[in-house]
Amino acid sequence: MTRRFSRRRLALIDAGRILWIRAGRGPGHRFIGIWSVVIDGRVYVRSWSLKEGGWYQTFLDDPLGAIQIGHDKAEVKVRALRVRSERIRDAVERGYALKYGTPGSRRYVRGFRSKRRREATLELIPR
C-alpha cells in the first residue's frame, strides 16, 4: 500500500508556490525551491534542468530525500517515484498551468511540456 500525505500537508503543498526539496541522502545536496502540484491527493514535481548532479538525477540514483512544508518548514522524508503514465503527465501539465498562471511563469509552464521534461515527472510519497 502506498503511503499518502495527510490532508493538512497536502493543503500546504497545494497552497504553496514553492516546495523545498532535498534529493538523496548524501551530504552533497541542500534544500532548494521547486514547483510542485497536487493532483488527486498526490504530489508531483517536474525537473526543469536535467543536468548530472541535479536533484532529478540524484533522485534517479537514490530515490530517498526530504521536503520542507509550511511556514515552519516541517521536514518530511520522501521517496521519489518515476511517473510513466501519459495520463498523469498530462494532468501534471494542466496542474502547472493552473497553479503557475502568472505572466512570468508562462514561459516555464510551456517549457515543462517538452518531451524530456515530461519524462522527468516524479511523484513524491512520504516514508
C-alpha positions in Angstrom: 0.0 0.0 0.0 1.3 3.4 -1.0 1.6 5.9 1.9 -0.1 9.2 1.5 0.4 12.7 2.8 -2.1 14.0 5.4 -4.9 16.3 4.2 -3.2 19.1 6.1 0.1 18.6 4.5 -1.4 18.2 1.0 -3.2 21.5 1.5 0.0 23.3 2.5 1.9 21.8 -0.5 -1.0 22.8 -2.8 -1.3 26.3 -1.5 2.5 26.9 -1.6 4.1 28.3 -4.7 7.5 26.7 -3.8 8.2 23.3 -2.3 11.6 22.9 -0.6 13.2 19.7 -1.6 16.5 17.8 -0.9 17.3 14.9 -3.1 19.2 11.8 -1.9 20.6 11.0 1.5 24.2 12.2 0.9 25.7 15.4 2.2 26.1 16.9 -1.3 22.6 18.3 -1.6 20.8 21.2 0.3 17.2 22.2 0.2 16.2 24.1 -2.9 12.9 25.5 -4.1 11.0 23.9 -6.9 7.4 23.9 -8.3 5.0 21.2 -7.3 1.4 20.3 -8.0 -1.2 18.2 -6.1 -3.3 16.0 -8.4 -6.0 13.7 -6.9 -4.3 13.8 -3.5 -0.8 13.0 -4.8 2.3 15.3 -5.0 4.1 15.6 -8.3 7.2 17.5 -9.3 8.9 18.0 -12.7 12.5 19.0 -13.3 13.4 21.9 -15.5 17.2 21.1 -15.5 18.1 17.5 -16.1 21.8 18.0 -15.5 24.0 15.5 -13.9 24.2 16.1 -10.1 20.9 18.0 -10.1 18.0 17.0 -7.8 16.3 14.9 -10.5 19.3 12.8 -11.5 20.1 12.4 -7.8 16.6 11.0 -7.1 17.1 8.5 -10.0 20.3 7.3 -8.3 18.9 7.5 -4.7 15.1 7.9 -4.5 15.1 8.9 -0.9 15.1 12.6 0.2 13.1 15.1 2.1 10.8 18.1 1.6 10.0 21.1 3.9 6.4 22.1 4.2 4.7 25.2 5.6 5.9 28.3 7.3 7.7 26.3 10.0 9.4 24.2 7.2 8.5 20.9 8.8 10.8 18.3 7.3 9.1 15.2 5.8 11.1 12.3 4.4 10.0 11.3 1.0 10.6 8.7 -1.7 10.6 9.7 -5.4 8.8 7.5 -7.9 9.1 7.9 -11.7 5.8 8.7 -13.4 5.4 6.8 -16.7 1.7 7.3 -17.2 0.9 9.8 -20.0 -2.5 10.4 -18.4 -0.8 11.5 -15.2 1.9 13.5 -17.0 -1.0 15.3 -18.9 -2.7 16.1 -15.5 0.5 17.4 -14.1 0.9 19.7 -17.1 -2.6 21.0 -16.6 -1.9 21.4 -12.9 1.2 23.5 -13.5 -0.7 25.7 -16.0 -3.4 26.4 -13.4 -1.2 26.9 -10.4 1.5 28.9 -12.1 -0.5 31.1 -14.4 1.3 34.5 -13.9 2.8 36.1 -17.0 6.3 35.5 -15.7 5.6 31.8 -15.2 4.1 31.1 -18.6 7.4 30.5 -20.3 8.3 27.8 -17.8 4.9 26.2 -17.9 5.3 25.9 -21.7 8.8 24.6 -21.3 7.6 21.9 -18.9 5.6 20.5 -21.9 8.7 19.3 -23.7 9.2 15.6 -24.1 12.3 15.4 -22.0 10.8 17.4 -19.1 7.5 15.4 -19.2 9.6 12.3 -18.8 11.2 13.9 -15.7 8.0 13.8 -13.7 8.2 12.3 -10.3 5.7 11.5 -7.6 6.7 12.2 -4.0 5.4 9.9 -1.3 6.1 10.2 2.4 8.1 7.5 4.0 
